[in-house]
Amino acid sequence: MSPVVVLVGPPGSGKSTIAALLSERLGVRHRDTDHDIEAAAGKPISDIFVDEGEPHFRKLERDAISAALQGDGEVLSLGGGAILDAGTRADLAGHTVVFLDVSLGEATKRVGLSVARPLLLGNVRTQLRNLMEARRPLYGEVAKLTVLTDEKTPDQIADEILEHLG
């Protein structure tokens, strides 16, 4: 059992949009581990960060991803920081993982000043740059395919991924 494809990337890379489009085109379910975490916790991720802290959130995230990777025939999208966990990176080996890459400028435009993203509070552009610089090598480590999403429509990105999937 395995997801059809797993999407990873920084905030603003288009994971949710592309996952929904791929699932529609492939006729399979889309599963977003951030939504799984919120459903299990009964509250938004931003509240989990405030109430229990990032370490607690990362444990919930690790459990949600472990469970989701057992799903069969789904398009799976992971939260931007999911790849920080070495166990998660190891679990992704053998799966078709696509890294949706995005430039800092484009990611900043897409993310905006969203308070729903607790790690981007404060100076969004600086926080996002720091996250992207720290995480980019980890995304690359787990990915079988990297797709730069700048200046591409969601349909173009989905076409590129589907071509890779064969």
DSSP file with accessible surface (Angstrom, degrees, kcal/mol):
  #  RESIDUE AA STRUCTURE BP1 BP2  ACC     N-H-->O    O-->H-N    N-H-->O    O-->H-N    TCO  KAPPA ALPHA  PHI   PSI    X-CA   Y-CA   Z-CA
    1    1 A M              0   0  159      0, 0.0    71,-0.2     0, 0.0    70,-0.1   0.000 360.0 360.0 360.0 140.7    0.0    0.0    0.0
    2    2 A S        -     0   0   42     68,-0.1    71,-2.4    93,-0.0    72,-0.2  -0.965 360.0 -97.6-167.5 147.7    1.2    3.4   -0.9
    3    3 A P        -     0   0    6      0, 0.0    93,-0.4     0, 0.0    72,-0.2  -0.364  33.0-126.4 -63.3 153.8    0.1    6.9   -1.8
    4    4 A V  S    S-     0   0   49     70,-2.4     2,-0.3     1,-0.3    71,-0.2   0.924  89.5  -8.9 -65.3 -44.7    0.2    7.6   -5.6
    5    5 A V  E     -a   75   0A   0     69,-1.1    71,-2.7    90,-0.1     2,-0.5  -0.986  61.4-146.3-154.7 146.6    2.3   10.7   -4.9
    6    6 A V  E     -ab  76  97A   1     90,-2.7    92,-3.1    -2,-0.3     2,-0.5  -0.984  16.4-151.5-118.2 126.4    3.5   12.7   -1.9
    7    7 A L  E     +ab  77  98A   0     69,-3.2    71,-2.3    -2,-0.5     2,-0.3  -0.853  18.9 172.0-102.5 130.7    3.9   16.5   -2.2
    8    8 A V  E     + b   0  99A   2     90,-2.6    92,-3.0    -2,-0.5    72,-0.1  -0.916  16.0 115.3-128.7 158.9    6.4   18.4    0.0
    9    9 A G        -     0   0    0     -2,-0.3    92,-0.1    90,-0.2     3,-0.1  -0.853  58.3 -64.4 158.3 169.6    7.5   22.0   -0.1
   10   10 A P    >   -     0   0    3      0, 0.0     3,-1.8     0, 0.0     5,-0.3  -0.206  69.2 -72.1 -72.6 167.1    7.6   25.2    1.8
   11   11 A P  T 3  S+     0   0   13      0, 0.0   100,-0.2     0, 0.0    99,-0.1  -0.329 123.0  26.4 -55.6 137.1    4.6   27.3    2.6
   12   12 A G  T 3  S+     0   0   10     98,-0.1    98,-0.1    -3,-0.1    99,-0.0   0.475  84.8 113.8  88.1   2.0    3.3   29.0   -0.5
   13   13 A S  S <  S-     0   0    0     -3,-1.8    -5,-0.0    89,-0.1    90,-0.0   0.675  89.0-108.9 -81.5 -15.4    4.6   26.3   -2.9
   14   14 A G     >  +     0   0   19     -4,-0.2     4,-3.0    -5,-0.1     5,-0.4   0.643  66.7 146.2 102.3  17.1    1.1   25.2   -3.9
   15   15 A K  H  > S+     0   0   22     -5,-0.3     4,-2.6     1,-0.2     5,-0.2   0.915  75.4  42.6 -54.7 -49.9    0.9   21.8   -2.2
   16   16 A S  H  > S+     0   0   60      2,-0.2     4,-2.2     1,-0.2    -1,-0.2   0.925 116.9  47.0 -66.1 -43.7   -2.8   21.9   -1.3
   17   17 A T  H  > S+     0   0   84      2,-0.2     4,-2.0     1,-0.2    -2,-0.2   0.940 116.7  43.0 -62.7 -47.8   -3.8   23.4   -4.7
   18   18 A I  H  X S+     0   0    3     -4,-3.0     4,-3.1     1,-0.2     5,-0.2   0.899 112.2  53.8 -69.4 -38.5   -1.7   20.9   -6.7
   19   19 A A  H  X S+     0   0    0     -4,-2.6     4,-2.6    -5,-0.4     5,-0.2   0.927 109.3  48.5 -61.8 -43.0   -2.8   17.9   -4.6
   20   20 A A  H  X S+     0   0   47     -4,-2.2     4,-2.1    -5,-0.2    -1,-0.2   0.920 113.7  47.0 -63.1 -41.8   -6.5   18.7   -5.1
   21   21 A L  H  X S+     0   0   29     -4,-2.0     4,-2.5     2,-0.2    -2,-0.2   0.927 113.1  48.0 -66.8 -44.8   -5.9   19.0   -8.9
   22   22 A L  H  X S+     0   0    0     -4,-3.1     4,-2.6     1,-0.2     5,-0.2   0.913 110.8  51.0 -62.3 -42.6   -3.9   15.8   -9.1
   23   23 A S  H  X>S+     0   0   15     -4,-2.6     5,-2.0    -5,-0.2     4,-1.1   0.909 111.1  49.1 -64.2 -38.2   -6.5   13.9   -7.1
   24   24 A E  H  <5S+     0   0  152     -4,-2.1     3,-0.4    -5,-0.2    -2,-0.2   0.946 114.0  44.9 -63.7 -47.0   -9.2   15.2   -9.4
   25   25 A R  H  <5S+     0   0   92     -4,-2.5    -2,-0.2     1,-0.2    -1,-0.2   0.846 118.5  42.5 -67.2 -35.0   -7.3   14.2  -12.5
   26   26 A L  H  <5S-     0   0   67     -4,-2.6    -1,-0.2    -5,-0.2    -2,-0.2   0.564 106.4-125.6 -87.3 -12.3   -6.3   10.8  -11.2
   27   27 A G  T  <5 +     0   0   67     -4,-1.1     2,-0.3    -3,-0.4    -3,-0.2   0.853  69.8 118.2  70.4  34.3   -9.8   10.1   -9.7
   28   28 A V      < -     0   0   45     -5,-2.0    -1,-0.3    -6,-0.2    46,-0.1  -0.825  69.2 -86.7-126.7 169.3   -8.3    9.4   -6.2
   29   29 A R        -     0   0  140     44,-0.4    46,-2.6    -2,-0.3     2,-0.5  -0.439  31.5-138.1 -75.6 146.7   -8.7   10.9   -2.8
   30   30 A H  E     -c   75   0A  49     44,-0.2     2,-0.5    -2,-0.1    46,-0.2  -0.912  19.0-168.8-102.9 131.5   -6.5   13.9   -1.6
   31   31 A R  E     -c   76   0A  48     44,-3.0    46,-2.5    -2,-0.5     2,-0.5  -0.988   6.4-166.7-124.5 127.3   -5.3   13.6    1.9
   32   32 A D  E >>  -c   77   0A  11     -2,-0.5     4,-1.8    44,-0.2     3,-0.5  -0.958  12.4-153.4-113.9 117.4   -3.6   16.5    3.7
   33   33 A T  H 3> S+     0   0    0     44,-2.2     4,-2.4    -2,-0.5     5,-0.2   0.806  95.1  61.0 -65.2 -27.2   -1.8   15.6    6.9
   34   34 A D  H 3> S+     0   0   43     43,-0.4     4,-2.3     2,-0.2    -1,-0.2   0.915 106.1  47.3 -62.7 -39.9   -2.3   19.1    8.3
   35   35 A H  H <> S+     0   0  106     -3,-0.5     4,-2.5     2,-0.2    -2,-0.2   0.896 109.8  53.3 -66.5 -38.5   -6.1   18.5    8.1
   36   36 A D  H  X S+     0   0   39     -4,-1.8     4,-2.4     2,-0.2    -2,-0.2   0.909 109.5  48.7 -60.5 -42.2   -5.6   15.1    9.7
   37   37 A I  H  X S+     0   0    4     -4,-2.4     4,-2.7     2,-0.2     5,-0.2   0.935 111.8  48.2 -64.6 -46.1   -3.8   16.8   12.6
   38   38 A E  H  X>S+     0   0   64     -4,-2.3     4,-1.8     1,-0.2     5,-1.1   0.906 112.3  49.4 -62.6 -40.1   -6.4   19.4   13.1
   39   39 A A  H  <5S+     0   0   83     -4,-2.5    -1,-0.2     2,-0.2    -2,-0.2   0.929 113.6  45.6 -65.0 -43.3   -9.2   16.9   13.0
   40   40 A A  H  <5S+     0   0   90     -4,-2.4    -2,-0.2     1,-0.2    -1,-0.2   0.893 119.0  41.1 -67.7 -38.6   -7.5   14.7   15.6
   41   41 A A  H  <5S-     0   0   38     -4,-2.7    -1,-0.2     2,-0.2    -2,-0.2   0.672 101.6-132.5 -83.0 -20.4   -6.6   17.6   17.9
   42   42 A G  T  <5S+     0   0   66     -4,-1.8    -3,-0.2    -5,-0.2    -4,-0.1   0.728  76.5  70.3  74.4  22.1  -10.0   19.3   17.5
   43   43 A K  S   <S-     0   0   51     -5,-1.1    -2,-0.2    -6,-0.2    -1,-0.2  -0.988  90.0 -79.8-161.5 162.3   -8.4   22.7   16.8
   44   44 A P    >>  -     0   0   57      0, 0.0     4,-1.7     0, 0.0     3,-0.6  -0.253  40.9-114.6 -65.7 155.1   -6.3   24.6   14.3
   45   45 A I  H 3> S+     0   0   16      1,-0.2     4,-2.5     2,-0.2     5,-0.2   0.881 116.2  59.8 -57.3 -39.7   -2.5   24.1   14.0
   46   46 A S  H 3> S+     0   0   31      1,-0.2     4,-1.8     2,-0.2    -1,-0.2   0.893 106.1  48.1 -59.5 -36.1   -1.9   27.7   15.2
   47   47 A D  H <> S+     0   0   69     -3,-0.6     4,-3.3     2,-0.2     5,-0.3   0.862 107.6  54.9 -71.5 -35.4   -3.8   26.8   18.4
   48   48 A I  H  X>S+     0   0    0     -4,-1.7     4,-2.9     2,-0.2     5,-1.2   0.936 108.4  49.5 -61.1 -45.1   -1.8   23.6   18.9
   49   49 A F  H  X5S+     0   0   31     -4,-2.5     4,-0.7     3,-0.2    -2,-0.2   0.924 116.8  41.2 -58.6 -45.3    1.4   25.7   18.6
   50   50 A V  H  <5S+     0   0  118     -4,-1.8    -2,-0.2    -5,-0.2    -1,-0.2   0.931 123.1  37.3 -69.8 -46.3    0.2   28.2   21.2
   51   51 A D  H  <5S+     0   0   96     -4,-3.3    -3,-0.2    -5,-0.1    -2,-0.2   0.886 137.4  10.5 -77.5 -42.2   -1.4   25.7   23.6
   52   52 A E  H  <5S-     0   0   86     -4,-2.9     4,-0.5    -5,-0.3    -3,-0.2   0.548 102.0-121.5-117.1 -14.8    1.0   22.8   23.5
   53   53 A G     X< -     0   0   22     -5,-1.2     4,-1.9    -4,-0.7     3,-0.2  -0.003  33.9 -69.5  92.6 164.4    4.1   24.1   21.6
   54   54 A E  H  > S+     0   0   69      1,-0.2     4,-3.0     2,-0.2     5,-0.2   0.885 125.1  58.4 -63.4 -41.0    5.9   23.1   18.5
   55   55 A P  H  > S+     0   0  105      0, 0.0     4,-1.8     0, 0.0    -1,-0.2   0.921 108.4  47.0 -57.9 -40.3    7.4   19.8   19.9
   56   56 A H  H  > S+     0   0   79     -4,-0.5     4,-2.2     1,-0.2    -2,-0.2   0.930 112.3  50.1 -64.7 -44.0    3.9   18.5   20.6
   57   57 A F  H  X S+     0   0    6     -4,-1.9     4,-2.8     1,-0.2    -1,-0.2   0.925 107.9  53.2 -58.6 -45.3    2.7   19.5   17.2
   58   58 A R  H  X S+     0   0   42     -4,-3.0     4,-2.6     1,-0.2    -1,-0.2   0.862 107.8  51.3 -62.6 -33.5    5.7   17.7   15.5
   59   59 A K  H  X S+     0   0  122     -4,-1.8     4,-2.3    -5,-0.2    -1,-0.2   0.934 111.2  47.0 -66.9 -45.0    4.8   14.5   17.4
   60   60 A L  H  X S+     0   0   42     -4,-2.2     4,-2.5     1,-0.2    -2,-0.2   0.905 113.2  50.6 -59.9 -40.2    1.2   14.8   16.1
   61   61 A E  H  X S+     0   0    6     -4,-2.8     4,-2.6     2,-0.2     5,-0.2   0.925 108.5  50.7 -64.9 -45.2    2.6   15.5   12.7
   62   62 A R  H  X S+     0   0   64     -4,-2.6     4,-2.4     1,-0.2    -2,-0.2   0.930 112.6  46.8 -59.0 -44.8    4.9   12.5   12.8
   63   63 A D  H  X S+     0   0   79     -4,-2.3     4,-2.2     1,-0.2    -1,-0.2   0.911 112.2  50.4 -63.9 -42.4    2.0   10.2   13.8
   64   64 A A  H  X S+     0   0   15     -4,-2.5     4,-2.6     2,-0.2    -2,-0.2   0.907 112.6  46.3 -64.3 -40.6   -0.3   11.6   11.1
   65   65 A I  H  X S+     0   0    0     -4,-2.6     4,-2.5     2,-0.2    -2,-0.2   0.926 109.6  53.6 -69.6 -42.5    2.3   11.1    8.4
   66   66 A S  H  < S+     0   0   49     -4,-2.4     4,-0.4    -5,-0.2    -2,-0.2   0.930 113.8  43.2 -56.6 -44.4    3.1    7.6    9.5
   67   67 A A  H >< S+     0   0   51     -4,-2.2     3,-1.4     1,-0.2     4,-0.4   0.922 112.7  52.3 -67.2 -43.3   -0.6    6.7    9.3
   68   68 A A  H >< S+     0   0    0     -4,-2.6     3,-1.6     1,-0.3    -2,-0.2   0.846  99.9  62.0 -65.4 -33.0   -1.1    8.5    6.0
   69   69 A L  T 3< S+     0   0    5     -4,-2.5    -1,-0.3     1,-0.3    -2,-0.2   0.668  97.1  60.7 -69.3 -12.3    1.8    6.7    4.3
   70   70 A Q  T <  S+     0   0  115     -3,-1.4    -1,-0.3    -4,-0.4    -2,-0.2   0.604  84.4 104.2 -84.6 -14.2   -0.2    3.5    4.9
   71   71 A G    <   -     0   0   13     -3,-1.6     2,-0.5    -4,-0.4     3,-0.2  -0.308  67.8-133.9 -66.8 152.3   -3.0    4.8    2.8
   72   72 A D  S    S-     0   0  108      1,-0.2    -2,-0.1   -71,-0.2    -1,-0.1  -0.921  71.1  -1.8-116.7 132.3   -3.4    3.4   -0.7
   73   73 A G  S    S+     0   0   25    -71,-2.4   -44,-0.4    -2,-0.5     2,-0.3   0.775  92.8 130.2  70.7  28.6   -3.9    5.3   -3.9
   74   74 A E        -     0   0   16     -3,-0.2   -70,-2.4   -72,-0.2   -69,-1.1  -0.761  61.3-124.0-109.4 159.1   -4.1    8.7   -2.5
   75   75 A V  E     -ac   5  30A   0    -46,-2.6   -44,-3.0    -2,-0.3     2,-0.5  -0.926  37.6-160.6 -95.1 121.5   -2.5   12.0   -3.3
   76   76 A L  E     -ac   6  31A   0    -71,-2.7   -69,-3.2    -2,-0.6     2,-0.4  -0.911  13.0-168.3-112.6 129.2   -0.8   13.1   -0.1
   77   77 A S  E     -ac   7  32A   1    -46,-2.5   -44,-2.2    -2,-0.5   -43,-0.4  -0.968  10.5-156.9-116.4 135.0    0.3   16.6    0.9
   78   78 A L        -     0   0    2    -71,-2.3   -69,-0.2    -2,-0.4   -63,-0.1  -0.767  26.4 -97.0-106.8 153.8    2.5   17.2    3.9
   79   79 A G    >   -     0   0    4     -2,-0.3     3,-1.7     1,-0.1     4,-0.3  -0.254  42.1-105.0 -62.8 156.2    3.0   20.3    6.0
   80   80 A G  T 3  S+     0   0   11      1,-0.3     3,-0.4     2,-0.1    -1,-0.1   0.795 118.5  43.6 -56.8 -32.4    6.0   22.4    5.1
   81   81 A G  T >  S+     0   0    4      1,-0.2     3,-2.2     2,-0.1     4,-0.3   0.412  81.0 103.0 -96.1   4.7    8.0   21.3    8.2
   82   82 A A  G X  S+     0   0    0     -3,-1.7     3,-1.3     1,-0.3     6,-0.2   0.840  74.2  61.0 -57.2 -33.1    7.2   17.6    8.0
   83   83 A I  G 3  S+     0   0    1     -3,-0.4    -1,-0.3    -4,-0.3     6,-0.1   0.517  81.4  83.4 -77.5  -2.0   10.6   16.8    6.5
   84   84 A L  G <  S+     0   0   70     -3,-2.2     2,-0.5     4,-0.1    -1,-0.3   0.803  74.5  84.3 -68.4 -25.9   12.4   18.1    9.6
   85   85 A D  S <> S-     0   0   62     -3,-1.3     4,-2.4    -4,-0.3     5,-0.2  -0.661  71.7-150.8 -83.4 122.6   11.8   14.7   11.3
   86   86 A A  H  > S+     0   0   61     -2,-0.5     4,-2.4     1,-0.2     5,-0.2   0.865  97.6  54.8 -61.0 -36.1   14.5   12.2   10.3
   87   87 A G  H  > S+     0   0   23      2,-0.2     4,-2.6     1,-0.2    -1,-0.2   0.906 107.7  49.0 -64.5 -40.1   12.0    9.3   10.8
   88   88 A T  H  > S+     0   0    1      2,-0.2     4,-1.7     1,-0.2    -2,-0.2   0.930 109.8  51.3 -64.9 -43.5    9.6   10.9    8.4
   89   89 A R  H  X S+     0   0   47     -4,-2.4     4,-0.7     1,-0.2    -2,-0.2   0.927 111.7  47.8 -60.4 -41.4   12.4   11.4    5.8
   90   90 A A  H >< S+     0   0   69     -4,-2.4     3,-1.0     1,-0.2    -1,-0.2   0.913 109.5  53.3 -64.4 -41.2   13.3    7.7    6.2
   91   91 A D  H 3< S+     0   0   55     -4,-2.6    -1,-0.2     1,-0.2    -2,-0.2   0.797 102.4  59.2 -63.8 -28.5    9.6    6.7    5.9
   92   92 A L  H >< S+     0   0    0     -4,-1.7     3,-2.3    -3,-0.2    -1,-0.2   0.696  79.0 108.2 -76.6 -16.9    9.4    8.7    2.6
   93   93 A A  T << S+     0   0   71     -3,-1.0     3,-0.1    -4,-0.7    49,-0.1  -0.339  83.0  25.2 -59.3 135.2   12.1    6.6    1.0
   94   94 A G  T 3  S+     0   0   71      1,-0.4    -1,-0.3     3,-0.0     2,-0.3   0.347 103.1 104.3  90.8  -9.7   10.5    4.3   -1.6
   95   95 A H  S <  S-     0   0   27     -3,-2.3     2,-1.1    47,-0.1    -1,-0.4  -0.707  83.5-106.7 -99.0 157.9    7.5    6.7   -2.1
   96   96 A T        -     0   0   48    -93,-0.4   -90,-2.7    -2,-0.3     2,-0.5  -0.739  48.0-178.0 -83.7  99.7    7.1    8.9   -5.1
   97   97 A V  E     -b    6   0A   0     -2,-1.1    47,-3.0    45,-0.3    48,-1.4  -0.896  12.8-163.0-107.0 130.2    7.8   12.3   -3.5
   98   98 A V  E     -bd   7 145A   0    -92,-3.1   -90,-2.6    -2,-0.5     2,-0.7  -0.960   9.2-148.7-115.1 124.7    7.6   15.5   -5.4
   99   99 A F  E     -bd   8 146A   6     46,-2.8    48,-2.7    -2,-0.5     2,-1.0  -0.849   7.1-154.4 -91.7 112.0    9.2   18.7   -4.1
  100  100 A L  E     - d   0 147A   0    -92,-3.0     2,-0.2    -2,-0.7    48,-0.2  -0.812  20.0-165.1 -87.3 104.0    7.2   21.8   -5.1
  101  101 A D  E     + d   0 148A  27     46,-2.3    48,-3.0    -2,-1.0     2,-0.3  -0.600  11.0 178.2 -92.3 154.1    9.9   24.4   -5.1
  102  102 A V        -     0   0    1     -2,-0.2   -89,-0.1    46,-0.2     2,-0.1  -0.990  29.9-108.4-153.7 145.8    9.1   28.2   -5.1
  103  103 A S     >  -     0   0   46     -2,-0.3     4,-2.7     1,-0.1     5,-0.2  -0.385  33.1-113.5 -73.0 159.9   11.2   31.3   -5.0
  104  104 A L  H  > S+     0   0   36      1,-0.2     4,-2.7     2,-0.2     5,-0.2   0.925 115.8  51.6 -59.5 -44.6   11.1   33.5   -1.9
  105  105 A G  H  > S+     0   0   28      1,-0.2     4,-1.9     2,-0.2    -1,-0.2   0.923 113.0  43.8 -61.3 -44.5    9.4   36.3   -3.7
  106  106 A E  H  > S+     0   0   44      2,-0.2     4,-2.3     1,-0.2    -1,-0.2   0.915 113.5  51.0 -68.3 -42.7    6.7   34.1   -5.1
  107  107 A A  H  X S+     0   0    0     -4,-2.7     4,-2.8     1,-0.2     5,-0.3   0.917 108.9  51.9 -61.5 -41.5    6.2   32.3   -1.8
  108  108 A T  H  X S+     0   0   31     -4,-2.7     4,-2.4    -5,-0.2    -1,-0.2   0.920 110.0  48.8 -62.7 -42.1    5.9   35.6    0.1
  109  109 A K  H  < S+     0   0  155     -4,-1.9    -1,-0.2    -5,-0.2    -2,-0.2   0.914 115.3  44.5 -62.2 -42.3    3.2   36.8   -2.3
  110  110 A R  H  < S+     0   0   88     -4,-2.3    -2,-0.2     1,-0.2    -1,-0.2   0.870 117.0  43.3 -72.4 -38.1    1.2   33.6   -2.0
  111  111 A V  H >< S+     0   0   10     -4,-2.8     3,-0.7    -5,-0.2    -2,-0.2   0.876  84.2 176.4 -76.4 -39.3    1.5   33.3    1.8
  112  112 A G  T 3<  -     0   0   30     -4,-2.4     2,-0.2    -5,-0.3    -1,-0.1  -0.349  61.4 -39.8  66.9-147.0    0.8   36.9    2.6
  113  113 A L  T 3  S+     0   0  154     11,-0.0     2,-0.3    10,-0.0    -1,-0.2  -0.314  80.4 169.9-109.2  48.4    0.5   37.9    6.2
  114  114 A S    X   -     0   0   41     -3,-0.7     3,-1.0    -2,-0.2     6,-0.2  -0.445  28.2-165.2 -71.3 123.0   -1.3   34.8    7.3
  115  115 A V  T 3  S+     0   0  113     -2,-0.3    -1,-0.2     1,-0.2     6,-0.1   0.593  83.5  79.1 -79.5  -8.9   -1.6   34.3   11.1
  116  116 A A  T 3  S+     0   0   65      1,-0.2    -1,-0.2     4,-0.1   -70,-0.2   0.529  82.2  71.3 -74.4  -3.6   -2.7   30.7   10.3
  117  117 A R    X   -     0   0   92     -3,-1.0     3,-2.2     1,-0.1    -1,-0.2  -0.813  67.1-173.0-114.2  90.7    1.1   29.9    9.8
  118  118 A P  G >  S+     0   0   29      0, 0.0     3,-1.0     0, 0.0    -1,-0.1   0.763  80.0  57.0 -62.1 -27.6    2.6   30.1   13.3
  119  119 A L  G 3  S+     0   0   50      1,-0.2    12,-0.1     3,-0.0    -2,-0.0   0.550 103.4  56.6 -81.1  -3.4    6.2   29.8   12.2
  120  120 A L  G <  S+     0   0    3     -3,-2.2    -1,-0.2    -6,-0.2     7,-0.2   0.251  74.2 129.3-109.3  12.9    5.8   32.8   10.0
  121  121 A L    <   +     0   0   96     -3,-1.0     2,-0.4    -4,-0.1    -6,-0.0  -0.368  64.2  20.5 -67.3 147.7    4.7   35.3   12.6
  122  122 A G  S    S+     0   0   70     -9,-0.1     2,-1.2    -2,-0.0     3,-0.1  -0.812 129.5  13.7  97.7-135.5    6.7   38.6   12.6
  123  123 A N  S  > S-     0   0   94     -2,-0.4     4,-2.8     1,-0.2     5,-0.3  -0.638  72.4-166.2 -79.2  99.6    8.6   39.5    9.5
  124  124 A V  H  > S+     0   0   13     -2,-1.2     4,-3.0     1,-0.2     5,-0.2   0.904  82.2  50.0 -58.1 -46.3    7.0   37.0    7.1
  125  125 A R  H  > S+     0   0  123      1,-0.2     4,-2.6     2,-0.2    -1,-0.2   0.927 114.3  44.1 -62.5 -44.5    9.6   37.4    4.4
  126  126 A T  H  > S+     0   0   45      2,-0.2     4,-2.5     1,-0.2    -1,-0.2   0.933 115.6  47.7 -65.5 -45.6   12.6   36.9    6.7
  127  127 A Q  H  X S+     0   0   74     -4,-2.8     4,-2.5     1,-0.2    -2,-0.2   0.925 113.5  48.1 -61.1 -44.1   11.0   34.0    8.5
  128  128 A L  H  X S+     0   0    0     -4,-3.0     4,-3.0    -5,-0.3     5,-0.2   0.920 110.4  51.4 -64.6 -42.2   10.1   32.4    5.2
  129  129 A R  H  X S+     0   0   95     -4,-2.6     4,-2.7    -5,-0.2     5,-0.2   0.939 111.2  48.0 -59.3 -46.2   13.6   32.9    3.8
  130  130 A N  H  X S+     0   0   72     -4,-2.5     4,-2.1     1,-0.2    -1,-0.2   0.917 113.4  47.3 -62.4 -43.6   15.1   31.2    6.9
  131  131 A L  H  X S+     0   0   29     -4,-2.5     4,-2.4     2,-0.2     5,-0.2   0.932 113.5  48.0 -61.5 -47.1   12.7   28.3    6.8
  132  132 A M  H  X S+     0   0    5     -4,-3.0     4,-2.4     1,-0.2    -2,-0.2   0.909 111.6  49.2 -63.9 -41.8   13.3   27.8    3.1
  133  133 A E  H  < S+     0   0  117     -4,-2.7    -1,-0.2    -5,-0.2    -2,-0.2   0.907 115.2  44.3 -64.2 -41.2   17.1   27.9    3.4
  134  134 A A  H  < S+     0   0   69     -4,-2.1     4,-0.3    -5,-0.2    -1,-0.2   0.864 121.8  37.4 -71.5 -34.4   17.1   25.4    6.3
  135  135 A R  H >X S+     0   0    9     -4,-2.4     4,-2.4    -5,-0.2     3,-0.8   0.731  90.9  85.6 -93.9 -23.0   14.6   23.0    4.7
  136  136 A R  H 3X S+     0   0   85     -4,-2.4     4,-2.5     1,-0.3     5,-0.2   0.891  91.1  49.9 -52.1 -45.4   15.5   23.1    1.0
  137  137 A P  H 3> S+     0   0   88      0, 0.0     4,-1.8     0, 0.0    -1,-0.3   0.882 111.3  50.6 -62.4 -32.6   18.3   20.4    1.3
  138  138 A L  H <> S+     0   0   34     -3,-0.8     4,-1.5    -4,-0.3    -2,-0.2   0.891 108.8  50.2 -72.7 -39.4   15.8   18.1    3.2
  139  139 A Y  H  X S+     0   0    2     -4,-2.4     4,-1.5     1,-0.2     3,-0.3   0.943 112.2  48.6 -59.5 -46.2   13.1   18.5    0.5
  140  140 A G  H  < S+     0   0   40     -4,-2.5    -2,-0.2    -5,-0.2    -1,-0.2   0.854 105.6  59.0 -62.4 -33.7   15.7   17.6   -2.1
  141  141 A E  H  < S+     0   0  122     -4,-1.8    -1,-0.2     1,-0.2    -2,-0.2   0.871 113.9  35.1 -63.4 -38.5   16.8   14.6    0.0
  142  142 A V  H  < S+     0   0   12     -4,-1.5   -45,-0.3    -3,-0.3    -1,-0.2   0.661  98.3 101.2 -91.9 -15.4   13.4   13.0   -0.1
  143  143 A A     <  -     0   0   22     -4,-1.5   -45,-0.2    -5,-0.2     3,-0.1  -0.482  43.3-174.6 -83.1 140.0   12.2   14.1   -3.6
  144  144 A K  S    S+     0   0  113    -47,-3.0     2,-0.3     1,-0.3   -46,-0.2   0.604  86.6  23.7 -91.9 -22.6   12.2   11.9   -6.7
  145  145 A L  E     -d   98   0A  33    -48,-1.4   -46,-2.8     2,-0.0     2,-0.5  -0.993  67.2-156.8-144.9 136.9   11.1   15.0   -8.7
  146  146 A T  E     -d   99   0A  70     -2,-0.3     2,-0.5   -48,-0.2   -46,-0.2  -0.976  10.7-171.5-115.9 129.4   11.5   18.7   -8.1
  147  147 A V  E     -d  100   0A   0    -48,-2.7   -46,-2.3    -2,-0.5     2,-0.5  -0.982  17.4-142.9-122.8 119.0    9.1   21.1   -9.8
  148  148 A L  E     -d  101   0A  84     -2,-0.5   -46,-0.2   -48,-0.2   -48,-0.1  -0.724  13.2-166.1 -79.0 122.8    9.7   24.8   -9.7
  149  149 A T    >   +     0   0    0    -48,-3.0     3,-1.5    -2,-0.5   -47,-0.2   0.583  45.6 118.1 -91.2 -11.2    6.2   26.4   -9.4
  150  150 A D  T 3  S+     0   0   31    -49,-0.3     3,-0.1     1,-0.3    -2,-0.1  -0.285  87.0   2.6 -56.8 138.5    7.1   30.0  -10.2
  151  151 A E  T 3  S+     0   0  190      1,-0.2     2,-0.4     0, 0.0    -1,-0.3   0.726 107.4 112.7  57.3  26.1    5.4   31.4  -13.3
  152  152 A K    <   -     0   0   65     -3,-1.5    -1,-0.2     4,-0.0    -3,-0.0  -0.975  64.9-126.0-125.0 145.2    3.5   28.1  -13.9
  153  153 A T     >  -     0   0   69     -2,-0.4     4,-2.3     1,-0.1     5,-0.2  -0.453  31.5-108.5 -79.0 159.6   -0.2   27.6  -13.7
  154  154 A P  H  > S+     0   0   58      0, 0.0     4,-2.8     0, 0.0     5,-0.2   0.897 121.8  54.8 -54.1 -38.5   -1.5   24.8  -11.4
  155  155 A D  H  > S+     0   0   83      1,-0.2     4,-2.6     2,-0.2     5,-0.2   0.898 106.9  49.6 -63.0 -41.1   -2.5   22.9  -14.6
  156  156 A Q  H  > S+     0   0   99      2,-0.2     4,-2.1     1,-0.2    -1,-0.2   0.906 112.3  47.9 -64.2 -40.3    1.1   23.1  -15.9
  157  157 A I  H  X S+     0   0    6     -4,-2.3     4,-2.2     2,-0.2    -2,-0.2   0.941 112.4  48.3 -65.7 -46.0    2.5   21.9  -12.6
  158  158 A A  H  X S+     0   0    0     -4,-2.8     4,-3.0     1,-0.2     5,-0.2   0.914 109.8  53.2 -60.9 -42.0    0.0   19.0  -12.5
  159  159 A D  H  X S+     0   0   81     -4,-2.6     4,-2.4     1,-0.2    -1,-0.2   0.915 108.3  50.4 -58.5 -44.4    0.9   18.1  -16.1
  160  160 A E  H  X S+     0   0   68     -4,-2.1     4,-1.7     2,-0.2    -1,-0.2   0.913 113.4  45.0 -61.8 -42.4    4.6   18.0  -15.3
  161  161 A I  H  X S+     0   0    0     -4,-2.2     4,-2.3     2,-0.2    -2,-0.2   0.935 112.7  50.2 -68.1 -45.1    4.0   15.7  -12.3
  162  162 A L  H  X S+     0   0   40     -4,-3.0     4,-1.4     1,-0.2    -2,-0.2   0.877 107.6  54.4 -63.2 -36.5    1.6   13.4  -14.2
  163  163 A E  H  < S+     0   0  166     -4,-2.4    -1,-0.2    -5,-0.2     3,-0.2   0.916 109.8  47.9 -61.5 -40.9    4.1   13.1  -17.0
  164  164 A H  H  < S+     0   0   89     -4,-1.7    -2,-0.2     1,-0.2    -1,-0.2   0.879 108.2  54.0 -66.4 -38.5    6.7   11.9  -14.4
  165  165 A L  H  <        0   0   53     -4,-2.3    -1,-0.2    -5,-0.1    -2,-0.2   0.757 360.0 360.0 -68.7 -23.5    4.2    9.5  -12.9
  166  166 A G     <        0   0  102     -4,-1.4    -3,-0.2    -3,-0.2    -2,-0.1   0.834 360.0 360.0  79.1 360.0    3.7    7.9  -16.4
